[in-house]
């Protein structure tokens, strides 16, 4: 079972990967330094360090699907 608290939704718009808001600083419409072709590699098992450009917080992506990025860090706090 995928740990939902370690996931974050993303969108691909015109070949760029965006998140609607940063899980750390709540900045909106953040363009990630990530290309759609890298998402396939991440889904196949490659880990990727992702640095959010808005606040410079870092997570390691361990998997993804068509809607969510999965990290090794808790992104959702209840």
C-alpha positions as CSV (number, residue, x, y, z in Angstrom):
1,X,0.0,0.0,0.0
2,X,1.3,3.4,-1.0
3,X,1.8,5.8,2.0
4,X,-0.5,8.7,1.0
5,X,1.2,11.1,3.5
6,X,4.4,10.8,1.4
7,X,2.7,11.7,-1.9
8,X,2.2,15.0,-3.7
9,X,0.1,15.7,-6.8
10,X,1.7,17.1,-9.9
11,X,0.6,18.2,-13.4
12,X,2.4,18.3,-16.8
13,X,1.6,21.5,-18.7
14,X,3.2,22.0,-22.1
15,X,6.1,19.7,-21.3
16,X,6.8,21.2,-17.9
17,X,6.1,19.5,-14.5
18,X,4.3,21.7,-12.0
19,X,2.8,21.3,-8.5
20,X,-0.2,23.4,-7.5
21,X,1.5,24.3,-4.3
22,X,4.7,23.6,-2.5
23,X,4.3,21.2,0.4
24,X,6.8,23.2,2.5
25,X,6.2,26.9,1.9
26,X,2.7,26.8,0.2
27,X,4.0,28.8,-2.8
28,X,1.5,28.3,-5.7
29,X,2.1,26.9,-9.2
30,X,5.7,25.8,-8.7
31,X,7.6,24.8,-11.8
32,X,9.7,21.8,-10.8
33,X,13.2,21.1,-12.2
34,X,12.0,17.9,-13.6
35,X,11.2,16.7,-17.1
36,X,8.4,14.4,-18.1
37,X,10.8,11.8,-19.5
38,X,12.5,11.6,-16.0
39,X,9.1,10.6,-14.5
40,X,9.3,7.3,-16.5
41,X,12.7,6.6,-15.1
42,X,11.6,7.3,-11.6
43,X,8.6,5.0,-12.0
44,X,11.0,2.3,-13.2
45,X,13.1,2.5,-10.0
46,X,15.5,5.4,-10.3
47,X,15.6,7.7,-7.3
48,X,15.8,11.5,-8.0
49,X,16.7,14.3,-5.6
50,X,14.2,17.1,-6.1
51,X,14.9,20.6,-4.9
52,X,11.9,22.9,-4.8
53,X,13.0,26.2,-6.4
54,X,10.7,28.3,-4.2
55,X,12.2,27.4,-0.8
56,X,15.1,25.1,-1.6
57,X,13.7,22.2,0.5
58,X,14.8,18.8,-0.8
59,X,13.1,15.5,-1.1
60,X,14.1,12.2,-2.8
61,X,11.5,10.9,-5.3
62,X,11.3,7.1,-5.1
63,X,8.3,6.5,-7.4
64,X,5.5,8.2,-9.3
65,X,2.4,7.5,-11.3
66,X,0.3,9.6,-13.6
67,X,-0.9,11.9,-10.8
68,X,1.4,11.7,-7.8
69,X,5.0,11.9,-6.8
70,X,6.1,9.5,-4.0
71,X,8.9,10.7,-1.8
72,X,10.9,9.3,1.1
73,X,9.7,12.3,3.2
74,X,6.3,13.0,4.8
75,X,4.7,15.8,2.8
76,X,1.2,15.8,4.3
77,X,0.7,16.6,7.9
78,X,-2.6,15.8,9.5
